[in-house]
């Protein structure tokens, strides 16, 4: 017998997002609805390491786009449910074997 476990999270199960600076390893936890105005400073709010090259840094656009889309997923009604599948320990082992 094989037993397989799958874990799914809905967007409403996810209550926040964490940013961890590569420079100082400070963790900034943002709860939804997010107030991510600190990203507009383009710097780590703790050590001031530059995170983005300015307003036109495409990586900042990626983060903004993700946060806006994720906010919509949490509040808009759809005719279906969306869930994110979380990797199981077996998935993680399989992916680490693939990377070798
Ligand atoms: Zn930092």
py3Dmol code that shows the C-alpha trace and the ligand (Angstrom):
import py3Dmol

protein = """\
ATOM      1  CA  UNK A   1       0.000   0.000   0.000  1.00  0.00           C
ATOM      2  CA  UNK A   2       1.236   3.457  -0.849  1.00  0.00           C
ATOM      3  CA  UNK A   3       0.089   6.456   1.047  1.00  0.00           C
ATOM      4  CA  UNK A   4       0.399   9.850  -0.550  1.00  0.00           C
ATOM      5  CA  UNK A   5      -0.279  13.109   1.204  1.00  0.00           C
ATOM      6  CA  UNK A   6      -1.126  16.296  -0.626  1.00  0.00           C
ATOM      7  CA  UNK A   7      -1.430  19.651   1.083  1.00  0.00           C
ATOM      8  CA  UNK A   8      -3.311  22.482  -0.564  1.00  0.00           C
ATOM      9  CA  UNK A   9      -3.688  26.058   0.607  1.00  0.00           C
ATOM     10  CA  UNK A  10      -6.259  28.506  -0.657  1.00  0.00           C
ATOM     11  CA  UNK A  11      -5.262  32.154  -1.135  1.00  0.00           C
ATOM     12  CA  UNK A  12      -7.286  33.002   1.995  1.00  0.00           C
ATOM     13  CA  UNK A  13      -5.160  30.547   4.008  1.00  0.00           C
ATOM     14  CA  UNK A  14      -2.115  32.666   3.274  1.00  0.00           C
ATOM     15  CA  UNK A  15      -2.221  35.632   5.620  1.00  0.00           C
ATOM     16  CA  UNK A  16       1.073  37.308   4.877  1.00  0.00           C
ATOM     17  CA  UNK A  17       4.383  37.332   3.097  1.00  0.00           C
ATOM     18  CA  UNK A  18       7.933  37.468   4.422  1.00  0.00           C
ATOM     19  CA  UNK A  19      10.865  39.309   2.914  1.00  0.00           C
ATOM     20  CA  UNK A  20      14.330  38.355   4.181  1.00  0.00           C
ATOM     21  CA  UNK A  21      17.228  40.637   3.314  1.00  0.00           C
ATOM     22  CA  UNK A  22      20.291  38.877   1.882  1.00  0.00           C
ATOM     23  CA  UNK A  23      22.488  41.517   3.511  1.00  0.00           C
ATOM     24  CA  UNK A  24      21.420  41.471   7.160  1.00  0.00           C
ATOM     25  CA  UNK A  25      18.921  38.567   7.193  1.00  0.00           C
ATOM     26  CA  UNK A  26      16.319  40.777   8.845  1.00  0.00           C
ATOM     27  CA  UNK A  27      12.863  39.404   8.160  1.00  0.00           C
ATOM     28  CA  UNK A  28      10.041  41.758   7.291  1.00  0.00           C
ATOM     29  CA  UNK A  29       6.634  40.161   7.707  1.00  0.00           C
ATOM     30  CA  UNK A  30       3.760  41.800   5.897  1.00  0.00           C
ATOM     31  CA  UNK A  31       0.204  40.761   6.705  1.00  0.00           C
ATOM     32  CA  UNK A  32      -2.512  40.974   4.064  1.00  0.00           C
ATOM     33  CA  UNK A  33      -4.027  43.309   3.101  1.00  0.00           C
ATOM     34  CA  UNK A  34      -0.457  44.220   2.527  1.00  0.00           C
ATOM     35  CA  UNK A  35       1.139  47.495   3.273  1.00  0.00           C
ATOM     36  CA  UNK A  36       4.324  47.098   1.307  1.00  0.00           C
ATOM     37  CA  UNK A  37       5.151  50.799   1.057  1.00  0.00           C
ATOM     38  CA  UNK A  38       8.639  49.998   2.373  1.00  0.00           C
ATOM     39  CA  UNK A  39       9.361  48.519  -1.078  1.00  0.00           C
ATOM     40  CA  UNK A  40       8.999  52.010  -2.549  1.00  0.00           C
ATOM     41  CA  UNK A  41      12.198  53.005  -0.737  1.00  0.00           C
ATOM     42  CA  UNK A  42      14.069  50.340  -2.803  1.00  0.00           C
ATOM     43  CA  UNK A  43      16.135  49.551   0.314  1.00  0.00           C
ATOM     44  CA  UNK A  44      16.155  47.104   3.173  1.00  0.00           C
ATOM     45  CA  UNK A  45      14.375  49.005   5.969  1.00  0.00           C
ATOM     46  CA  UNK A  46      16.881  47.580   8.469  1.00  0.00           C
ATOM     47  CA  UNK A  47      20.388  47.764   6.934  1.00  0.00           C
ATOM     48  CA  UNK A  48      19.573  49.981   3.892  1.00  0.00           C
ATOM     49  CA  UNK A  49      21.099  47.554   1.403  1.00  0.00           C
ATOM     50  CA  UNK A  50      19.703  48.458  -2.002  1.00  0.00           C
ATOM     51  CA  UNK A  51      17.062  45.954  -3.063  1.00  0.00           C
ATOM     52  CA  UNK A  52      15.958  47.601  -6.313  1.00  0.00           C
ATOM     53  CA  UNK A  53      17.602  49.917  -8.814  1.00  0.00           C
ATOM     54  CA  UNK A  54      14.629  52.281  -8.782  1.00  0.00           C
ATOM     55  CA  UNK A  55      11.048  52.494  -9.889  1.00  0.00           C
ATOM     56  CA  UNK A  56      11.727  50.880 -13.256  1.00  0.00           C
ATOM     57  CA  UNK A  57      13.561  47.838 -11.872  1.00  0.00           C
ATOM     58  CA  UNK A  58      11.619  44.976 -13.457  1.00  0.00           C
ATOM     59  CA  UNK A  59      12.081  42.899 -10.294  1.00  0.00           C
ATOM     60  CA  UNK A  60      10.126  45.521  -8.342  1.00  0.00           C
ATOM     61  CA  UNK A  61       7.443  45.316 -11.034  1.00  0.00           C
ATOM     62  CA  UNK A  62       7.329  41.554 -10.541  1.00  0.00           C
ATOM     63  CA  UNK A  63       6.810  41.939  -6.783  1.00  0.00           C
ATOM     64  CA  UNK A  64       4.164  44.656  -7.226  1.00  0.00           C
ATOM     65  CA  UNK A  65       2.337  42.625  -9.841  1.00  0.00           C
ATOM     66  CA  UNK A  66       2.431  39.508  -7.677  1.00  0.00           C
ATOM     67  CA  UNK A  67       1.121  41.328  -4.584  1.00  0.00           C
ATOM     68  CA  UNK A  68      -1.701  42.964  -6.551  1.00  0.00           C
ATOM     69  CA  UNK A  69      -2.695  39.708  -8.226  1.00  0.00           C
ATOM     70  CA  UNK A  70      -2.528  37.821  -4.961  1.00  0.00           C
ATOM     71  CA  UNK A  71      -4.699  40.447  -3.266  1.00  0.00           C
ATOM     72  CA  UNK A  72      -7.280  39.966  -6.044  1.00  0.00           C
ATOM     73  CA  UNK A  73      -7.182  36.188  -5.594  1.00  0.00           C
ATOM     74  CA  UNK A  74      -7.942  36.654  -1.907  1.00  0.00           C
ATOM     75  CA  UNK A  75     -10.926  39.003  -2.320  1.00  0.00           C
ATOM     76  CA  UNK A  76     -12.536  38.318  -5.696  1.00  0.00           C
ATOM     77  CA  UNK A  77     -15.212  35.714  -6.163  1.00  0.00           C
ATOM     78  CA  UNK A  78     -14.729  33.092  -8.848  1.00  0.00           C
ATOM     79  CA  UNK A  79     -16.903  30.254 -10.101  1.00  0.00           C
ATOM     80  CA  UNK A  80     -14.227  27.856  -8.904  1.00  0.00           C
ATOM     81  CA  UNK A  81     -11.764  27.511  -6.075  1.00  0.00           C
ATOM     82  CA  UNK A  82      -8.027  27.999  -6.463  1.00  0.00           C
ATOM     83  CA  UNK A  83      -5.528  26.201  -4.236  1.00  0.00           C
ATOM     84  CA  UNK A  84      -1.773  26.042  -4.099  1.00  0.00           C
ATOM     85  CA  UNK A  85      -0.192  22.643  -3.605  1.00  0.00           C
ATOM     86  CA  UNK A  86       2.599  22.529  -1.053  1.00  0.00           C
ATOM     87  CA  UNK A  87       5.529  20.214  -1.743  1.00  0.00           C
ATOM     88  CA  UNK A  88       5.470  17.036   0.321  1.00  0.00           C
ATOM     89  CA  UNK A  89       8.682  15.573   1.784  1.00  0.00           C
ATOM     90  CA  UNK A  90       8.638  13.044  -1.120  1.00  0.00           C
ATOM     91  CA  UNK A  91       8.401  15.894  -3.658  1.00  0.00           C
ATOM     92  CA  UNK A  92      11.323  17.679  -2.026  1.00  0.00           C
ATOM     93  CA  UNK A  93      13.452  14.513  -2.045  1.00  0.00           C
ATOM     94  CA  UNK A  94      12.597  13.877  -5.696  1.00  0.00           C
ATOM     95  CA  UNK A  95      13.493  17.428  -6.713  1.00  0.00           C
ATOM     96  CA  UNK A  96      16.795  17.315  -4.796  1.00  0.00           C
ATOM     97  CA  UNK A  97      17.678  14.063  -6.602  1.00  0.00           C
ATOM     98  CA  UNK A  98      16.898  15.744  -9.940  1.00  0.00           C
ATOM     99  CA  UNK A  99      19.274  18.589  -9.117  1.00  0.00           C
ATOM    100  CA  UNK A 100      22.250  16.256  -8.512  1.00  0.00           C
TER     101      UNK A 100
END
"""
ligand_1 = """\
1
ZN
Zn 19.071 44.281 5.355
"""
view = py3Dmol.view(width=600, height=400)
view.addModel(protein, "pdb")
view.setStyle({"model": 0}, {"cartoon": {"style": "trace"}})
view.addModel(ligand_1, "xyz")
view.setStyle({"model": 1}, {"stick": {}})
view.zoomTo()
view.show()
